[in-house]
Amino acid sequence: MAFFLATSFRDQIERVLFDDTFAGIHQLGWFDYALLIPYFTLLLILSFYGLHRYEIIRTYRKFRKQMPNGPLARFEELPAVTIQLPIYNERYVVERLLEEVTKIDYPRRLLQIQVLDDSTDETHPFTERLCNQYRAEGHPVDYIHRANRHGYKAGALENGLKTATGVVVAVFDADFVIPRDFLQKTVHYFTDPKIGVVQTRWSYLNRHYNLLTEVQAILLDGHFVLEHVARCSRGLYFNFNGTAGILRKQMIEDAGGWQHDTLTEDSDLSYRAQLKGWKFVYVPSMECPSELPVDTYGFQVQQSRWAKGLTQVARKLLRKVLQADIPFRVKLEAFCHMTPNISYPLMIVVTALMLPVMIVRFYMGWQQLLLVDMPLLVANFASVIAFYVYAQKERDPLGWKRSILLMPALIAAGVALTVINTRAVLEALFGIKTGFVRTPKYAVTGEASTHPQKQALAAYRSRSGWLPYIEFGIGTYFLVMVFYAIETYNFLAVPLLSIFVSGYYWASISTLHHEYKDRVEWRRQQKLATAGS
């Protein structure tokens, strides 16, 4: 069927494009240009972001030695600190979170721990009991529960800030394990009155749980190992990541406070604060372990929230950044940081054009492919490989070579984000508001031998709706292109096209399989509950 469709489509186009006089010789006409011009224009735009990855590597290599080696001074008398822990339906990780935060090394008279609970399930009474127990033991734990989720995480942080006693405020999401020496290694940076934020590096408790978590860890390492260091050392704007960081309370207020008109309140505050002149510091030596999503749809939801939120921030603040009295280099990097998710809808269009473009270019020689396509491929796909492999080499000088084997899976995972992130970006551009969808966490650690609790998976089971079926359809479209490439002896295109096939099929089939298992487990639990009653 695939051979028939591709051949039939090609024959129809050939009848439009070719006159009998030029049998076997391709003459470019209006139809060709109507396909090729937008196709290559979009590839050039995508190549811009590919070249930016090379620039990040260059900046990292050139300026990394200019990273701050430590705080300029140390406090003779430590400042008061508030630790904010925003949670929402985090039943399976909140116990670990509270256990670790109460072990933190800091004078209790100067410490306030705010548990900002917006939960609507059994997490609420469970967490309240835990907080009461820790408070009875002498720990400075304040439990704050809201009956509504106004402003989501930003709203919870804003509400907690009203009663925060700290001069600086540390923020941790529920799935993080807070190092005992976190405050001792970060708070002294605030001896410099210009410092507004100290961001630390994420590490991952379940990095080797499965292939998906390994790929996610590599993707995030690119951000925390290369991007943050490059931007911080070069004096460029970079963002607080919403967790595993510590902020000056005065800076939050001066920048306009926590605002909830975007889904990435952290990036929004970061740019507003830096436009006000506040300085940010990145401390890569301070690692804060966290948990990665273990299922494909959870990964997609998290990434789409970040994609939409950052695009909303660009829509809100990019003009102010470009008009600000700051160096052009800072503006350019801010533009590159705020807008890369536009590549997802562009990739959808490129995807739609790919098969007809392959057919139109059937009679063009390999010389054109070498001169035109190869530079674009190097700028796009080769830059992805170079960027993430180099990040692993810097993170793990001994074991980085394994990441080379994971590059096809990493590119496939990027492909798996295309549809859901395209929707997220378009919603942001057109001002369509949606709720903050949390990523369920299950206190998973180690490798695949430590499975999430079945009860947890069933309780927080995902509902992906139409998404996996659209992904399956697009994967099939690329499978047709693979067959066509083989039929026309375009074997060099087969590996790249196969990654698209595997990416879309991986996203679709794994999501449907995961949801089926959750549904079966949920029904089993319902039967047990009914029998027990």
Buried (B, 14 or more C-beta within 10 A) or exposed (E): EBEEBBBEBBEEBBEEBBEEEEEEEBEEEEEBEEBBEBBBEBBEEBBBBBBBBBBBBEBBEEBBEEBBEEBEEEEEEBBBBBBBBBBBBBBBBBBBBBEBBBEBEBEEEBBBBBBBBBBEEEBBEBBBEBBEEBBEEEBBBBBBBBEEBEBBBBBBBBBBBEEBBBBBBBBBBBBBBBBEEBBBBBBBBBBBEEBBBBBBBBBBBBBBBBBBBBBBBBBBBBBBBBBBBBBBBBEBBBBBBBBBBBBBBEBBEBBEBBBBBBBBBBBBBBBBBBBEEBBBBBBBEBBBBBBBBBBBBBBBBBBBBBBBBBBBBBBBBBEEBEEBEBEEEBBBBBBBBBBBBBBBBBBBBBBEBBBBBBBBBBBEEEEEBEEBBEBBBBBBBBBBBBBBBBBBBBBBEEEBEEBEEBBBBBBBBBBBBBBBBBBBBBBBBEEEEEEBBBBBBBBBBEEEEEEBEBBBBBBBBBEBEEBBEBBBEBBBBBBBBBBBBBEBEBEBBBEBBBBBBBBBBBBBBBBBEBBEBBEEBBEEBEEEEEEEE
